[in-house]
Every structure is written in C-alpha cells, then in structure tokens.
C-alpha cells in the first residue's frame, strides 16, 4: 500500500512547479491538473482502503468473495492508471498543437 501511496503523491512536485511557473488557471486547463489530482485521489483512496481493511473490517464474513479491500484497491489502481493516461494524452495533444509540433530538432 505504501508504494501506491507514493505513486499517488509523486506528482506533487511537478504539479506545484507548473502551477507556480504558469499560474493556477493554466495549470488546471492546459496542465490537466484536475486529472492528476483525480489520479492521486484514487491511488491514495485505494491504498487507504487496503491498509485499513475496509469494508471487511465493518462487515466480517460479508466481503469474503466480492468487494474485499484488496479487490477495491486493484480496481482503483487500474482506473487511476487510465485517468493518468488520459491526462498525459491531453498534455501531449496540447504540446504537439503548439506551433505545429515540437520545435526542438536536437531530439530527432
């Protein structure tokens, strides 16, 4: 659970850097900050559910096959990965939409 908690929090430094450098409005629109916060919330929620053994702690014997914390954790991690992919894809579309694409020929 600690690894996924770290994954959920790993975007804090780049997000803060972009927000300080470009401003909050640009970070939320162009920077796709909302998608990355949603991703972090899903990772952190999944790790928290798994670490606290929710819901099986409150419903002993009722969540033995379906809706175990481990299953919920995996569902949230997979959904968070898709949310991350969506945010990064939007950033890529924005980046390549600038001035006809990437202008740094040294990368080619």
C-alpha positions as CSV (number, residue, x, y, z in Angstrom):
1,X,0.0,0.0,0.0
2,X,2.9,2.3,0.7
3,X,4.2,2.1,-2.9
4,X,0.8,3.1,-4.3
5,X,0.5,5.9,-1.7
6,X,3.9,7.1,-3.0
7,X,2.6,6.9,-6.6
8,X,-0.4,8.9,-5.7
9,X,1.8,11.6,-4.1
10,X,4.6,11.5,-6.7
11,X,3.0,14.2,-8.9
12,X,3.0,16.9,-6.2
13,X,6.4,18.5,-7.0
14,X,5.9,18.7,-10.8
15,X,2.3,20.0,-10.3
16,X,3.4,22.7,-7.9
17,X,6.3,23.7,-10.2
18,X,4.0,24.1,-13.2
19,X,1.4,25.9,-11.1
20,X,4.0,28.4,-9.7
21,X,5.6,28.9,-13.1
22,X,2.4,29.2,-15.2
23,X,-0.3,30.1,-12.8
24,X,-3.3,28.2,-11.4
25,X,-5.7,28.8,-14.3
26,X,-3.2,27.4,-16.9
27,X,-2.4,24.5,-14.6
28,X,-6.0,23.5,-14.3
29,X,-6.8,23.9,-18.0
30,X,-3.7,23.3,-20.1
31,X,-1.8,21.4,-17.4
32,X,-4.6,18.9,-16.8
33,X,-4.1,19.3,-13.0
34,X,-7.6,18.0,-12.3
35,X,-6.9,14.7,-13.9
36,X,-3.7,14.3,-11.9
37,X,-5.4,15.2,-8.7
38,X,-8.1,12.6,-9.5
39,X,-5.4,10.0,-10.2
40,X,-3.7,10.8,-6.9
41,X,-7.1,10.6,-5.0
42,X,-7.7,7.2,-6.5
43,X,-4.3,5.8,-5.6
44,X,-4.5,7.2,-2.1
45,X,-8.1,6.0,-1.5
46,X,-7.2,2.5,-2.8
47,X,-4.1,2.4,-0.5
48,X,-6.1,3.6,2.4
49,X,-8.9,1.1,1.9
50,X,-6.4,-1.7,1.6
51,X,-4.4,-0.6,4.6
52,X,-7.5,-0.1,6.8
53,X,-9.1,-3.3,5.5
54,X,-12.3,-1.5,4.7
55,X,-15.1,-2.8,4.1
56,X,-14.4,-6.3,5.5
57,X,-13.5,-4.9,8.9
58,X,-17.0,-3.5,9.3
59,X,-18.8,-6.4,7.6
60,X,-16.9,-9.6,8.7
61,X,-17.8,-12.6,6.5
62,X,-19.8,-10.5,4.1
63,X,-16.9,-9.4,1.8
64,X,-15.1,-12.7,1.5
65,X,-15.7,-13.2,-2.2
66,X,-16.8,-9.8,-3.5
67,X,-15.8,-6.2,-2.5
68,X,-12.7,-7.1,-0.5
69,X,-10.4,-4.1,0.2
70,X,-7.8,-5.8,-2.0
71,X,-10.2,-6.0,-4.9
72,X,-11.3,-2.4,-4.5
73,X,-7.6,-1.4,-4.3
74,X,-6.9,-3.0,-7.6
75,X,-9.9,-1.5,-9.3
76,X,-9.0,2.0,-8.1
77,X,-5.3,1.5,-9.2
78,X,-6.4,0.4,-12.7
79,X,-8.9,3.3,-13.0
80,X,-6.2,5.7,-11.8
81,X,-3.8,4.4,-14.4
82,X,-6.4,5.2,-17.1
83,X,-7.0,8.6,-15.7
84,X,-3.3,9.3,-15.7
85,X,-3.0,8.1,-19.3
86,X,-5.9,10.4,-20.3
87,X,-4.3,13.4,-18.6
88,X,-0.9,12.8,-20.2
89,X,-2.6,12.2,-23.6
90,X,-4.3,15.6,-23.3
91,X,-0.9,17.2,-22.4
92,X,0.7,15.6,-25.5
93,X,-2.1,16.9,-27.7
94,X,-1.6,20.4,-26.4
95,X,2.2,20.2,-26.7
96,X,2.1,19.0,-30.3
97,X,-0.6,21.6,-31.1
98,X,1.8,24.4,-30.3
99,X,3.4,26.0,-33.4
100,X,2.9,22.8,-35.5
101,X,4.6,20.4,-33.1
102,X,7.8,20.0,-31.2
103,X,10.4,22.6,-32.4
104,X,13.5,21.0,-30.7
105,X,15.3,19.3,-33.6
106,X,18.0,18.1,-31.4
107,X,15.7,15.3,-30.1
108,X,15.3,13.9,-33.6
